[in-house]
């Protein structure tokens, strides 16, 4: 669909959506895709799931999370407020 078509009423765009994923072209070059809101939300959710899975499959990240949990349980943490005081940054943040 051209940018001129994209400027048409929403009902025309919805009709295009029912035919698939319409691309918007400008000067013959593809510039954008119009997605149904449900499809878009599903894609975002799936990307989040894949990112989470990828992170949890990285041994270094899992090891870091385990160490952070151990530090938390052992009380080896400094609060954000205490760290700012310790670094002398109270007036700067």
Contact map, one row per residue, 1 for C-alpha under 8 A:
111111000000000000000111100000000000000000000000000000000000000000000000000000000000000000000
111111000000000000000001110000000000000000000000000000000000000000000000000000000000000000000
111111100000000000000001110000000000000000000000000000000000000000000000000000000000000000000
111111110000000000000000000000000000000000000000000000000000000000000000000000000000000000000
111111110000000000000000000000000000000000000000000000000000000000000000000000000000000000000
111111110000100000000001000000000000000000000000000000000000000000000000000000000000000000000
001111111000000000000000000000000000000000000000000000000000000000000000000000000000000000000
000111111101100000000000000000000000000000000000000000000000000000000000000000000000000000000
000000111111100000000000000000000000000000000000000000000000000000000000000000000000000000000
000000011111110000000000000000000000000000000000000000000000000000000000000000000000000000000
000000001111111000000000000000000000000000000000000000000000000000000000000000000000000000000
000000011111111100000000000000000000000000000000000000000000000000000000000000000000000000000
000001011111111110000000000000000000000000000000000000000000000000000000000000000000000000000
000000000111111111000000000000000000000000000000000000000000000000000000000000000000000000000
000000000011111111100000000000000000000000000000000000000000000000000000000000000000000000000
000000000001111111111100000000000000000000000000000000000000000000000000000000000000000000000
000000000000111111111100000000000111000000000000000000000000000000000000000000000000000000000
000000000000011111110000000000000000000000000000000000000000000000000000000000000000000000000
000000000000001111111100000000000000000000000000000000000000000000000000000000000000000000000
000000000000000111111100000000000000000000000000000000000000000000000000000000000000000000000
000000000000000110111110000000001110000000000000000000000000000000000000000000000000000000000
100000000000000110111111000000001110000000000000000000000000000000000000000000000000000000000
100000000000000000001111100001111100000000000000000000000000000000000000000000000000000000000
111001000000000000000111110001111100000000000000000000000000000000000000000000000000000000000
111000000000000000000011111111110000000000000000000000000000000000000000000000000000000000000
011000000000000000000001111111100000000000000000000000000000000000000000000000000000000000000
000000000000000000000000111110000000000000000000000000000000000000000000000000000000000000000
000000000000000000000000111111000000000000000000000000000000000000000000000000000000000000000
000000000000000000000000111111100000000000000000000000000000000000000000000000000000000000000
000000000000000000000011110111110000000000000000000000000000000000000000000000000000000000000
000000000000000000000011110011111000000000000000000000000000000000000000000000000000000000000
000000000000000000000011100001111100000000000000000000000000000000000000000000000000000000000
000000000000000000001111000000111110000000000000000000000000000000000000000000000000000000000
000000000000000010001111000000011111000000000000000000000000000000000000000000000000000000000
000000000000000010001100000000001111101100000000000000000000000000000000000000000000000000000
000000000000000010000000000000000111111100000000000000000000000000000000000000000000000000000
000000000000000000000000000000000011111110000000000000000000000000000000000000000000000000000
000000000000000000000000000000000001111111000000000000000000000000000000000000000000000000000
000000000000000000000000000000000011111111100000000000000000000000000000000000000000000000000
000000000000000000000000000000000011111111110000000000000000000000000000000000000000000000000
000000000000000000000000000000000000111111111000000000000000000000000000000000000000000000000
000000000000000000000000000000000000011111111100000000000000000000000000000000000000000000000
000000000000000000000000000000000000001111111110000000000000000000000000000000000000000000000
000000000000000000000000000000000000000111111111000000000000000000000000000000000000000000000
000000000000000000000000000000000000000011111111100000000000000000000000000000000000000000000
000000000000000000000000000000000000000001111111110000000000000000000000000000000000000000000
000000000000000000000000000000000000000000111111111000000000000000000000000000000000000000000
000000000000000000000000000000000000000000011111111100000000000000000000000000000000000000000
000000000000000000000000000000000000000000001111111110000000000000000000000000000000000000000
000000000000000000000000000000000000000000000111111111000000000000000000000000000000000000000
000000000000000000000000000000000000000000000011111111100000000000000000000000000000000000000
000000000000000000000000000000000000000000000001111111110000000000000000000000000000000000000
000000000000000000000000000000000000000000000000111111111000000000000000000000000000000000000
000000000000000000000000000000000000000000000000011111111100000000000000000000000000000000000
000000000000000000000000000000000000000000000000001111111100110000000000000000000000000000000
000000000000000000000000000000000000000000000000000111111110110000000000000000000000000000000
000000000000000000000000000000000000000000000000000011111110010000000000000000000000000000000
000000000000000000000000000000000000000000000000000001111111110000000000000000000000000000000
000000000000000000000000000000000000000000000000000000011111111000000000000000000000000000000
000000000000000000000000000000000000000000000000000000000111111100000000000000000000000000000
000000000000000000000000000000000000000000000000000000110111111110000000000000000000000000000
000000000000000000000000000000000000000000000000000000111111111111000000000000000000000000000
000000000000000000000000000000000000000000000000000000000011111111100000000000000000000000000
000000000000000000000000000000000000000000000000000000000001111111110000000000000000000000000
000000000000000000000000000000000000000000000000000000000000111111111000000000000000000000000
000000000000000000000000000000000000000000000000000000000000011111111100000000000000000000000
000000000000000000000000000000000000000000000000000000000000001111111110000000000000000000000
000000000000000000000000000000000000000000000000000000000000000111111111000000000000000000000
000000000000000000000000000000000000000000000000000000000000000011111111100000000000000000000
000000000000000000000000000000000000000000000000000000000000000001111111110000000000000000000
000000000000000000000000000000000000000000000000000000000000000000111111111110000000000000000
000000000000000000000000000000000000000000000000000000000000000000011111111110000000000000000
000000000000000000000000000000000000000000000000000000000000000000001111111100000000000000000
000000000000000000000000000000000000000000000000000000000000000000000111111100000000000000000
000000000000000000000000000000000000000000000000000000000000000000000011111110000000000000000
000000000000000000000000000000000000000000000000000000000000000000000011111111000000000000000
000000000000000000000000000000000000000000000000000000000000000000000011001111100000000000000
000000000000000000000000000000000000000000000000000000000000000000000000000111110110000000000
000000000000000000000000000000000000000000000000000000000000000000000000000011111110000000000
000000000000000000000000000000000000000000000000000000000000000000000000000001111111000000000
000000000000000000000000000000000000000000000000000000000000000000000000000000111111100000000
000000000000000000000000000000000000000000000000000000000000000000000000000001111111110000000
000000000000000000000000000000000000000000000000000000000000000000000000000001111111111000000
000000000000000000000000000000000000000000000000000000000000000000000000000000011111111111000
000000000000000000000000000000000000000000000000000000000000000000000000000000001111111111000
000000000000000000000000000000000000000000000000000000000000000000000000000000000111111110000
000000000000000000000000000000000000000000000000000000000000000000000000000000000011111110000
000000000000000000000000000000000000000000000000000000000000000000000000000000000001111111000
000000000000000000000000000000000000000000000000000000000000000000000000000000000001111111111
000000000000000000000000000000000000000000000000000000000000000000000000000000000001100111111
000000000000000000000000000000000000000000000000000000000000000000000000000000000000000011111
000000000000000000000000000000000000000000000000000000000000000000000000000000000000000011111
000000000000000000000000000000000000000000000000000000000000000000000000000000000000000011111
